[in-house]
Amino acid sequence: MKTRVYECEGAKKAALTKILEADPYSEGSFARVGYKVKDGGMLGEDKAKMYVYVNASDDFVKKADELLKDVAKPCEPEVEKRIAEKIQKEEEDAEGGLGSIFG
C-alpha cells in the first residue's frame, strides 16, 4: 500500500468532486479504494487548498495521478508526510473513541 496526498485549489472543488465520485461501483474507483478530502484550514495548512488522502496499491496511485492531473497535484514530500500523519491520527482517535463507546 502506498499513501499519496494531493493538493487542489479550492476553486477546483467541483471538478475534484466529480472525479472522486465518478462510477463509484467500478473496480478501480476512488469510492472502492477509499479516500479522504480535507480543507487545508482544518489541517492547519493552506486555507485556500483542499487535500485528498489516498492509501492504495501502487497501480491505483498511478491511475489516480493520471485522473487528477488537471485538478490536483501530489504534495511535496514533507507536506505529504505532515498531512498523512494528521489524517492517520484522526482515524486512530476516531477508532479509539468508538472503542470506548462499545468497549
KOLTI-836321 format. One record per residue (C-alpha): x, y, z; residue in three letters. Coordinates in Angstrom, 3 decimals, always signed. Example, Ala and Ser with C-alpha at 12.3 -4.5 7.8 and 13.67 -1.06 7.14 Angstrom:
+----------+----------+----------+--------+
|        x |        y |        z | residu |
+----------+----------+----------+--------+
|  +12.300 |   -4.500 |   +7.800 |    ALA |
|  +13.670 |   -1.060 |   +7.140 |    SER |
+----------+----------+----------+--------+
! end
This chain:
+----------+----------+----------+--------+
|        x |        y |        z | residu |
+----------+----------+----------+--------+
|   +0.000 |   +0.000 |   +0.000 |    MET |
|   +1.132 |   +3.474 |   -0.815 |    LYS |
|   -0.030 |   +6.746 |   +0.695 |    THR |
|   -0.457 |   +9.762 |   -1.560 |    ARG |
|   -1.733 |  +13.217 |   -0.684 |    VAL |
|   -2.868 |  +15.575 |   -3.433 |    TYR |
|   -3.442 |  +19.292 |   -3.148 |    GLU |
|   -6.192 |  +21.079 |   -5.017 |    CYS |
|   -7.105 |  +24.742 |   -5.243 |    GLU |
|  -10.458 |  +25.440 |   -3.609 |    GLY |
|  -11.760 |  +26.861 |   -6.899 |    ALA |
|  -11.471 |  +23.392 |   -8.474 |    LYS |
|  -13.552 |  +21.658 |   -5.792 |    LYS |
|  -16.445 |  +20.830 |   -8.154 |    ALA |
|  -14.141 |  +19.247 |  -10.730 |    ALA |
|  -12.320 |  +17.316 |   -7.996 |    LEU |
|  -15.570 |  +16.012 |   -6.521 |    THR |
|  -16.776 |  +14.911 |   -9.961 |    LYS |
|  -13.637 |  +12.801 |  -10.464 |    ILE |
|  -13.659 |  +11.332 |   -6.957 |    LEU |
|  -17.338 |  +10.368 |   -7.110 |    GLU |
|  -17.363 |   +9.070 |  -10.695 |    ALA |
|  -18.581 |   +5.496 |  -11.216 |    ASP |
|  -18.459 |   +4.507 |   -7.521 |    PRO |
|  -19.201 |   +0.831 |   -8.174 |    TYR |
|  -16.441 |   +0.140 |  -10.688 |    SER |
|  -13.486 |   -1.939 |   -9.576 |    GLU |
|  -10.922 |   +0.870 |   -9.809 |    GLY |
|  -12.975 |   +3.756 |   -8.426 |    SER |
|  -11.937 |   +6.116 |   -5.652 |    PHE |
|  -15.052 |   +5.079 |   -3.719 |    ALA |
|  -13.950 |   +1.434 |   -3.701 |    ARG |
|  -10.396 |   +2.249 |   -2.669 |    VAL |
|  -11.369 |   +4.909 |   -0.153 |    GLY |
|  -10.150 |   +8.451 |   +0.181 |    TYR |
|  -10.459 |  +11.440 |   +2.469 |    LYS |
|  -10.862 |  +15.070 |   +1.430 |    VAL |
|   -9.910 |  +17.746 |   +3.951 |    LYS |
|   -9.941 |  +21.533 |   +3.810 |    ASP |
|   -6.494 |  +22.992 |   +4.357 |    GLY |
|   -7.699 |  +25.135 |   +7.250 |    GLY |
|   -8.923 |  +22.061 |   +9.145 |    MET |
|   -5.438 |  +20.589 |   +8.914 |    LEU |
|   -3.589 |  +23.756 |   +9.849 |    GLY |
|   -2.393 |  +24.106 |   +6.263 |    GLU |
|   -3.130 |  +26.496 |   +3.387 |    ASP |
|   -6.792 |  +27.541 |   +3.789 |    LYS |
|   -7.172 |  +28.095 |   +0.044 |    ALA |
|   -6.453 |  +24.435 |   -0.708 |    LYS |
|   -8.089 |  +21.086 |   -0.259 |    MET |
|   -6.165 |  +17.879 |   +0.297 |    TYR |
|   -7.051 |  +14.394 |   -0.887 |    VAL |
|   -5.605 |  +11.464 |   +1.065 |    TYR |
|   -5.411 |   +8.059 |   -0.636 |    VAL |
|   -3.891 |   +4.865 |   +0.738 |    ASN |
|   -3.948 |   +2.300 |   -2.066 |    ALA |
|   -1.938 |   -0.025 |   -4.279 |    SER |
|   +0.866 |   +1.400 |   -6.409 |    ASP |
|   -1.231 |   +0.697 |   -9.521 |    ASP |
|   -4.173 |   +2.682 |   -8.196 |    PHE |
|   -1.927 |   +5.583 |   -7.152 |    VAL |
|   -0.561 |   +5.746 |  -10.712 |    LYS |
|   -4.129 |   +5.750 |  -12.030 |    LYS |
|   -5.104 |   +8.462 |   -9.515 |    ALA |
|   -2.117 |  +10.594 |  -10.587 |    ASP |
|   -3.432 |  +10.447 |  -14.155 |    GLU |
|   -7.100 |  +11.056 |  -13.285 |    LEU |
|   -6.368 |  +14.013 |  -11.016 |    LEU |
|   -3.596 |  +15.663 |  -13.049 |    LYS |
|   -5.821 |  +18.520 |  -14.291 |    ASP |
|   -7.289 |  +19.419 |  -10.886 |    VAL |
|   -4.820 |  +18.305 |   -8.217 |    ALA |
|   -1.139 |  +17.542 |   -7.886 |    LYS |
|   +0.786 |  +15.354 |   -5.466 |    PRO |
|   +2.055 |  +17.323 |   -2.483 |    CYS |
|   +5.718 |  +17.909 |   -1.805 |    GLU |
|   +7.099 |  +15.008 |   +0.298 |    PRO |
|   +7.358 |  +16.978 |   +3.554 |    GLU |
|   +3.803 |  +18.340 |   +3.183 |    VAL |
|   +2.500 |  +14.902 |   +2.221 |    GLU |
|   +4.092 |  +13.324 |   +5.294 |    LYS |
|   +2.717 |  +16.004 |   +7.618 |    ARG |
|   -0.841 |  +15.768 |   +6.258 |    ILE |
|   -0.821 |  +11.961 |   +6.126 |    ALA |
|   +0.228 |  +11.831 |   +9.781 |    GLU |
|   -2.567 |  +14.231 |  +10.789 |    LYS |
|   -5.217 |  +12.215 |   +8.923 |    ILE |
|   -3.934 |   +8.893 |  +10.276 |    GLN |
|   -4.008 |  +10.331 |  +13.812 |    LYS |
|   -7.612 |  +11.475 |  +13.279 |    GLU |
|   -8.525 |   +7.925 |  +12.194 |    GLU |
|   -6.818 |   +6.390 |  +15.221 |    GLU |
|   -8.526 |   +8.843 |  +17.567 |    ASP |
|  -11.910 |   +8.075 |  +15.994 |    ALA |
|  -11.346 |   +4.325 |  +16.345 |    GLU |
|  -10.313 |   +4.810 |  +19.966 |    GLY |
|  -13.470 |   +6.805 |  +20.620 |    GLY |
|  -15.657 |   +4.071 |  +19.163 |    LEU |
|  -13.844 |   +1.521 |  +21.278 |    GLY |
|  -14.720 |   +3.395 |  +24.439 |    SER |
|  -18.362 |   +3.601 |  +23.393 |    ILE |
|  -18.704 |   -0.079 |  +22.543 |    PHE |
|  -15.854 |   -1.334 |  +24.766 |    GLY |
+----------+----------+----------+--------+
! end
